[in-house]
Amino acid sequence: MKSKKQKKELSMARLMLKMMAYRPGLYAVNCLLWAMIHVLPLVMGLLYKEFFQILTPHSDFWNSLAVICALTLAYTLGRMVNIYLGANADNLHRFTMSALLRRNMFESILKKPGAAAVPWASGEALNCFRDDADTIENTISWTLDFIGTLTFVVVAVTIMLNINVKITLLVFAPMVIVVGVVQMLREKLQKYREAAREATGMVTGAMGEIFGAVQAIKVAGEEEHVLGYLEELNHKRHKFMLRDTLLSQTLNSVFHNTVNLGTGFILLLAAGLMKKGELSIGDLSLFIFYLNFISDFTSFYGSFIANVRQGKISFERIAELMQEATPEGAVAHTGMPLKDAESKRKIAAGRKIEAGRKTESGRKTEKGRMAEVKKEAEAEALRELQVKGLTYLYESSGNGVEDVSFTLKKGSFTVITGRIGSGKSTLLKVLLGLLPAQKGSIYWNSRELKEPGEFLTKPHCAYTPQIPRLVSDTVRNNILFGLKEEDTDLLEALHSAVFEEDISQLEQGLDTVVGPRGVKLSGGQIQRVAVARMFARKASLMVFDDISSALDVETENKLWNRLFGKRPAASLVVSNRRLALKQADQIIVMKDGRVDAVGTLEELLQNNEEMQAIWG
Ligand SMILES: Nc1ncnc2c1ncn2[C@@H]1O[C@H](COP(=O)(O)OP(=O)(O)OP(=O)(O)O)[C@@H](O)[C@H]1O
């Protein structure tokens, strides 16, 4: 789990301040409400003191009792309202903090080139989205409790010092001990926590991969081996979690026992002082009341510090997931689409368009809009695609593609061929911006594409990868995949992809749900649904990565013939199959990541050894 960019020392305080400054008003209100929740018990302590004070013989008992009862009632009601408001403000603020992190992380992942978007197994990445965002949310929320409880302690200690210095110092002692212990164990706690987190991530990551490869594991008869591996990871996790929990629990017991000892000392000292008349029963009750809160603060302080350390680890993991040197991007003040005015405007505009479609004039406007989109797509339709010196070498293997150049014309059928590992798939990925080109340029109708990943999508280009991904939805939605049904010709796309017969055999036709990753379909059917998805997009460049690997000869034949009927779209196809090679206007032969030759099948079979080897 090493990030490409070098890790920098994080400034936790700066990151937290930046998050707090995202909704400063909400944070301030939340802070005020929680300060009141933590500080108001000071008043209750004083009421306690007064109650015990009036029990002494000379006081005006009934009047004083009535006043204390009225004040206690007012305090209780006020506290209920205070807690209700505080809980609401805190929930909203907590949600906003973690939502900001998750939103920014998600955006950063989506912006990365497709093939390098997530550096970890998906289970581990999901852990980061869930747990690390939660940890940071907790850390931010606990700053409010920290401010509130610290204020309580400062005021309470001042009041107690005014009553009796010696006893006050004994109340303080546990806190000092706890702070010392926490400081001593800080580094250790962080190390244990990090190891436990990493071990958990490995287990969930491995489980995610096992779920995704159940069939492969069964076919290979590797169940025992895989279970053994999982068991080994779990043992590791068990060891690290145990260490982490043991240390945390030991710290907790240190907090509580020190506080109990402190209470014992107070009682011993108070007995002597009360005998001499230097301490009243009211003072003693105040000390005992405040002691509980101060002991809470000491254990909370320990947890807070541990949480801040944990938050730092979470920020580091987030930076790794985002493949950035720092997690600055995760705390950037971006708009929250559920709330901001722009998205409300878009939703309202969307509703207006929907309503417009239902009226005659609306339908005309809609047709006009469609015509405009069509006109725009036609104006930018591919006449020529030029690739010059494209290079991408994988950091880990040093292989990939180097200095690749070729030209595609409108209506042409180009096949990229080559042996296993010659760079065919990598070339397509770099061309489509799924991997960032290290050198070279791409020209669409003489215009250089600075961001091929953004341009080479709908409506300009459509792509079917070697292993297509379907989602657990209906066949219809897998083909539309975000397109509006009225904006495309679904039946035509199905026919072009040679899927029309399959549809009639599926239980619910187009509305059959295909299951996770399309498990209810055969390999060939998955490929053709993906091809139909591509045809539905009516792009002027269609890119296929070895789609016919799971098709029988007859289906493949039909597919290519129907594709030729679709000209003038240009097609770029990775294939070693004779059917495709025979139809090609030009063939690009790849060898060791470079273009070995370009030409027609006839020319290449005469002059190119690599082509002869592939054909033979
Ligand atoms: N993710 C990766 N990390 C490191 N090296 C890689 C990676 N993917 C591919 N390579 C290497 O890059 C080279 C080109 O691989 P590529 O997958 O593009 O070949 P291909 O011609 O498409 O192979 P195939 O016919 O098996 O699909 C190979 O040497 C391969 O080992």
The ligand as an SDF file (V2000), in Angstrom:
LIG
                    3D

 31 33  0  0  0  0  0  0  0  0999 V2000
   -1.1410   -3.2100  -14.6660 N   0  0  0  0  0  0  0  0  0  0  0  0
    0.0440   -3.5190  -15.1890 C   0  0  0  0  0  0  0  0  0  0  0  0
    1.1730   -3.3190  -14.4970 N   0  0  0  0  0  0  0  0  0  0  0  0
    2.3700   -3.6170  -15.0150 C   0  0  0  0  0  0  0  0  0  0  0  0
    2.5650   -4.0970  -16.2500 N   0  0  0  0  0  0  0  0  0  0  0  0
    1.4720   -4.3140  -16.9930 C   0  0  0  0  0  0  0  0  0  0  0  0
    0.1640   -4.0510  -16.5070 C   0  0  0  0  0  0  0  0  0  0  0  0
   -0.7270   -4.3570  -17.4880 N   0  0  0  0  0  0  0  0  0  0  0  0
   -0.0100   -4.8050  -18.5220 C   0  0  0  0  0  0  0  0  0  0  0  0
    1.3060   -4.7790  -18.2410 N   0  0  0  0  0  0  0  0  0  0  0  0
    2.4020   -5.1610  -19.1180 C   0  0  0  0  0  0  0  0  0  0  0  0
    2.3510   -4.3430  -20.2900 O   0  0  0  0  0  0  0  0  0  0  0  0
    2.5720   -5.1280  -21.4470 C   0  0  0  0  0  0  0  0  0  0  0  0
    1.3880   -4.9540  -22.3940 C   0  0  0  0  0  0  0  0  0  0  0  0
    0.2250   -5.5230  -21.8020 O   0  0  0  0  0  0  0  0  0  0  0  0
   -1.2070   -5.5010  -22.5180 P   0  0  0  0  0  0  0  0  0  0  0  0
   -2.1940   -6.0380  -21.5570 O   0  0  0  0  0  0  0  0  0  0  0  0
   -1.4290   -4.1750  -23.0710 O   0  0  0  0  0  0  0  0  0  0  0  0
   -0.9530   -6.5510  -23.6690 O   0  0  0  0  0  0  0  0  0  0  0  0
   -2.0240   -7.1650  -24.6710 P   0  0  0  0  0  0  0  0  0  0  0  0
   -1.3680   -7.1910  -25.9880 O   0  0  0  0  0  0  0  0  0  0  0  0
   -3.3170   -6.4550  -24.5600 O   0  0  0  0  0  0  0  0  0  0  0  0
   -2.1500   -8.6150  -24.0580 O   0  0  0  0  0  0  0  0  0  0  0  0
   -3.4350   -9.5990  -24.1470 P   0  0  0  0  0  0  0  0  0  0  0  0
   -3.4920  -10.0910  -25.5550 O   0  0  0  0  0  0  0  0  0  0  0  0
   -3.0920  -10.6880  -23.1840 O   0  0  0  0  0  0  0  0  0  0  0  0
   -4.6230   -8.8230  -23.7370 O   0  0  0  0  0  0  0  0  0  0  0  0
    2.7710   -6.5650  -20.9880 C   0  0  0  0  0  0  0  0  0  0  0  0
    4.1610   -6.8180  -20.9590 O   0  0  0  0  0  0  0  0  0  0  0  0
    2.1980   -6.5930  -19.5970 C   0  0  0  0  0  0  0  0  0  0  0  0
    2.9140   -7.4840  -18.7980 O   0  0  0  0  0  0  0  0  0  0  0  0
  1  2  1  0
  2  3  1  0
  2  7  2  0
  3  4  2  0
  4  5  1  0
  5  6  2  0
  6  7  1  0
  6 10  1  0
  7  8  1  0
  8  9  2  0
  9 10  1  0
 10 11  1  0
 11 12  1  0
 11 30  1  0
 12 13  1  0
 13 14  1  0
 13 28  1  0
 14 15  1  0
 15 16  1  0
 16 17  2  0
 16 18  1  0
 16 19  1  0
 19 20  1  0
 20 21  2  0
 20 22  1  0
 20 23  1  0
 23 24  1  0
 24 25  2  0
 24 26  1  0
 24 27  1  0
 28 29  1  0
 28 30  1  0
 30 31  1  0
M  END
$$$$
